[in-house]
Amino acid sequence: MSRVCAELDELVAAWRDRPLDAGAYAFVWVDALAVRVREHGRVQSVCALVATGVNADGHREILGLDVGSAESGASWTAFLRGLVARGLHGVKLVSPTPTKASSRPWPQCWTVPAGSGAAPTSCATCS
């Protein structure tokens, strides 16, 4: 069983670390899902962060998935920096999935006003 898990871990790591060099992703949706997991014999809450983008061909693609200890500014910043480091570029609009929570902890660079022309990766936080 551990051999199968090790092979799956390799495949998942290759997918998670793949370069995002297929072109610009003009539209990106981000969301988080709070889940409870068992680690080291105890159950705790974690947050799964997900980014989906539209590629140059107009198809949706999951760009990244990561697990953070909470949906915090630090978790989002690390996740978004990782996407940029893997080659995410050409983003014109970043949209959180609509929820009742209006005060999401977005890094400042990902809350640019619509139509401002500012790139969401233009601040020192994600560069």
C-alpha positions in Angstrom: 0.0 0.0 0.0 2.8 2.5 0.8 4.3 2.0 -2.7 1.0 3.0 -4.3 0.8 6.1 -2.0 4.4 7.0 -2.8 3.7 6.8 -6.5 0.6 9.0 -6.1 2.5 11.5 -4.0 5.0 11.8 -6.9 2.3 12.4 -9.4 0.5 14.9 -7.2 3.7 16.8 -6.5 4.6 17.0 -10.3 1.1 18.4 -11.0 1.2 20.9 -8.1 4.7 22.1 -9.1 4.1 22.2 -12.9 5.0 25.4 -14.7 2.1 27.7 -15.7 3.8 28.6 -19.0 1.1 27.8 -21.4 0.3 31.4 -21.8 -1.6 34.2 -20.1 -4.6 33.5 -17.8 -6.8 36.5 -18.1 -9.4 35.4 -15.6 -8.7 33.7 -12.3 -11.1 32.5 -9.6 -9.9 31.8 -6.1 -11.7 30.1 -3.3 -11.1 28.3 0.0 -12.8 25.4 1.6 -12.5 24.7 5.3 -12.2 21.0 6.1 -11.4 18.9 9.1 -8.5 16.5 8.8 -6.9 13.9 11.1 -3.2 14.6 11.7 -1.0 12.9 14.3 -4.0 11.3 15.9 -6.1 14.4 16.3 -8.7 16.2 14.2 -8.1 19.8 13.3 -9.4 22.4 10.8 -7.4 23.3 7.7 -8.2 25.4 4.7 -7.8 24.2 1.1 -7.0 27.1 -1.2 -7.9 26.7 -4.9 -7.2 28.8 -8.0 -8.9 28.2 -11.4 -8.0 30.1 -14.5 -9.2 30.5 -18.1 -6.4 29.7 -20.5 -5.8 31.3 -23.9 -8.0 28.7 -25.6 -10.9 29.7 -23.3 -10.8 26.5 -21.2 -10.9 26.4 -17.4 -7.9 24.9 -15.7 -7.1 24.3 -12.0 -4.0 26.4 -11.6 -3.2 25.4 -8.0 -4.3 23.8 -4.8 -2.7 24.2 -1.4 -3.6 23.5 2.2 -3.1 26.2 4.8 -3.6 26.2 8.5 -6.3 28.9 8.1 -7.8 31.3 5.5 -5.5 34.1 6.4 -3.6 36.8 4.6 -0.4 34.9 5.1 -1.9 31.7 3.6 -3.3 33.6 0.6 -0.1 35.5 0.0 2.0 32.3 0.1 -0.4 30.6 -2.3 -0.6 33.4 -4.7 3.2 34.0 -4.7 3.6 30.3 -5.5 1.4 30.7 -8.6 3.3 33.7 -9.7 6.6 31.9 -9.2 5.3 29.0 -11.3 4.6 31.5 -14.2 1.1 32.9 -13.7 0.9 36.1 -15.7 -1.4 38.1 -17.9 -4.1 38.2 -15.2 -6.8 40.9 -15.9 -9.4 39.9 -13.3 -9.2 37.9 -10.1 -12.5 37.0 -8.6 -13.2 35.4 -5.3 -16.1 32.9 -5.4 -19.0 34.9 -4.0 -19.8 34.2 -0.3 -21.3 36.0 2.6 -17.8 36.7 3.9 -17.1 40.2 2.5 -13.9 40.8 4.4 -11.6 38.1 3.0 -8.0 38.5 3.9 -6.7 39.2 0.3 -3.2 40.6 -0.1 -3.5 44.3 -1.2 -2.3 43.5 -4.7 -5.2 41.2 -5.4 -7.9 43.8 -4.6 -7.2 46.3 -7.4 -10.3 48.2 -8.6 -12.0 46.9 -11.7 -11.0 48.8 -14.8 -8.0 50.4 -13.1 -5.6 48.6 -15.5 -3.4 47.6 -12.5 -2.1 44.1 -12.6 -3.0 42.0 -9.6 0.6 40.9 -9.2 2.0 44.4 -9.2 2.9 44.9 -5.5 5.9 43.8 -3.5 3.8 41.3 -1.6 3.5 38.8 -4.5 6.5 39.8 -6.6 
